[in-house]
C-alpha cells in the first residue's frame, strides 16, 4: 500500500513528497577507467614512478576515495531515478540517501587529504562555497545527534529535487557533480602515473 504525501513527509523524511525528479547527472562515463585506477597506479608505481611510500600512501588514499565516491554517486543516482519513477519504497529512499551520504564522505575526505598534502585551504568559514557546504553536509551526516534535530526534521541530511540538504546548508547535484569531476581528474592522473613532485 503506497504511503500518502503526509505520511512520506511526517513518517519517512522531510520534503519526501516533493521529491519528483532526478537531477543528478551521470559521471561514470567521464571516467571509464575508474574501476581500474588502483591497478593502474600500482603497476605505474612498480614499473615507472619512483615514489616514496608516504607519497604512495597518499595517492592510494586519494584514488580509493575518488573511486568509491564515483561508484556510490552512480548507485545513488540509480536509486533516485527508480524512486522518482514510481518506486516510492521507504527502503529505496534510504539506500539512495545512504549512498549519497557515502559519496559526500568519500569526496570530502579525498579533498581534505589533498588540502593537507598541499598546505592549502579549501574554503574560509562563512564563504558559502561548494567546498564549505560539502563540509557542512559531511559534518551533519557524521556528527548529528538524532535527539537534537530541529522540529519537523527526521534526518540530518535529506534529498530534494535539486540536491542534498542539511540544516543550514545545501549542495546542488550540479555542484556535487563538479566536485566529483575535480577529484576524478586528479585520481585519473595519479593512476596513469602523472604524479606531481
N, C-alpha and C positions, 0 to 999 in steps of 0.2 A: 504494500500500500504506500503510494507516494505521500511524502510529508507536505503539509501546507506551507505557504510562504512564511506565515507566522512561526510555525514550528521550526523551519530551517533557520530563521534569524534568532530565535529565542532559545532553542534547544540544541542547535548544532554549531553554528558560527555566525558572528555578527556579519551583516550585509550579504549573507549567502544567497538570499532570494534574488539579489540584484546581479549575481554573477551569471552573465548570459553569453559571454563570448571569450574566446582565447586570443589575446593579442600578443602572446609570446611567440616571436618568430624563431624558426629553426636556426640552429647554429652548427650542428654536426657536419653538414655538407661543406662548410668553410674549412673544416679541419679533418679531411678524410683519413689522415694518418694518426689521428688522436689515439686510437686503441693500440698503436704500436710505438708511441712516443718513448715509453720506458725501455723497450727492447732496443730501439734505435740509439737512445742515449748510452746504454750500456755498451753496445758494440762500438760506438764512436769513442767512448772513453777508453775502451780496451785498445783499439787499433789506431786512433787518430789524435786524440786530445790528451796531452799530458796534464792531467788535472789533479791537484792535491785532494785528499779525501774530504777535507772540510768543505771545499767548493763543490765536490761531487754530492755531498750530503745535502747541501743547499739546493742544488739542481734537482736531486731526487724529490725533495720536499715540494718544490715548485711544480714540477711536472706531475707528480702524483695528485696533487690537489687540483691542478688545472684540468687534468683528465677526468677526475671524479666530478668536478663542478660541471663540466660539459655533459657528461653522461647523465648526471642527476637532473640537470636542467631539461635535457631531452625527454627523460622519463616523466618529469613533472608536466611538460607540455602535452605529452600523450594523454596523461591522466586528465588534464584540464580540458583538452579537446573532447574526450569522452564524456566528461562531466557536463559540459555545456551543450553537448549534442543530445542530451536527454537521459544520460545515465546518472541521475542525481542521487547516487548512492552515498550514504554517510561515509562508508569506508573509503570510497574512491576520493572523496574530498580530502580526507585526512592522509591518504597516500600521496596525493598531489601536494598538500601543504608540507608534509614531511620532506619530500624531495626538493621542494623549493627552499625550505629551511636549510637542508643539507648543501644545496648549491650556494646559498649565501655564506654559510660557514666555510666551506672549502675555498670559495673565491676570496673571502676576506683574509683567511689565513695565508693564502698564496700572496696576496698583496702585502700583507704585513711582513712576511719573510723578505720580500723584495725591499720594502721600506727600511727594514733593519739592516739588510746587507748593504744597501746604498747610502744609508745615513740620511734619508730624506723624510719629509712629512708628506703624508697622503692628503691631509686636509688640516685646516685650522678650525678649532672648535667654533661652531656657530656659522661656518661659511655656507652651509646648505648644499654643498657639493654632493654629487652622487657617491663619492667615497665616504663622506661623513654619514650620509643616510644609510649606506650599506652597513657601516659600522654600528649605527644605532639599531638597525633591524637585527643584526647579528647579536648584539648585546641583549636586546629584548628577548630574543628567542632563547638565548643561552642562560640568562640570569634572572628572568622574571619569576616572581612568586605568584602562582595562580590565586592565592588567597588575597592578594592585594591589587588585583586588576581593577581598573576603573569600572564604575557601574555600567552595566549593559555589555561588558566585554566578557567573552568566554575564553578567549585565547590572546596571547601576547602578540602574535603575528597572524594575519589573515590575508585572504586573496580577494581582490576586486578585479573588475574587467581590465583596468589599466596597469595593475601591478600588485606589489606586496605592500602591506600596511602594518604599522605598529603605532602605538600611542606616540604621537609627536613626530612621526617620520613615515615617509612612503618612498618607494623606489619603483619607477615605471618599468614595465617589461623591456622597453626600448633601452633604458639606462642599464638595466641588468645585462642585456644582450651586448651592449658596447663594452662593459667591464669584462665580460667573459671573452669577448673578442680580443681585448688588450692582453689579458693573461694567456689566452690561447696562442697568440702570436709569439709571445716570449717563450712559452713551453715548446712550441714547434721549432723555434730557432735553437733552443738548448738541445732538443732531441736530435737535431740534424748536425750538431757539433759546432754551432755558432755560439761559442761561449766567450763572453767578454773577459778581458784580463782582470 
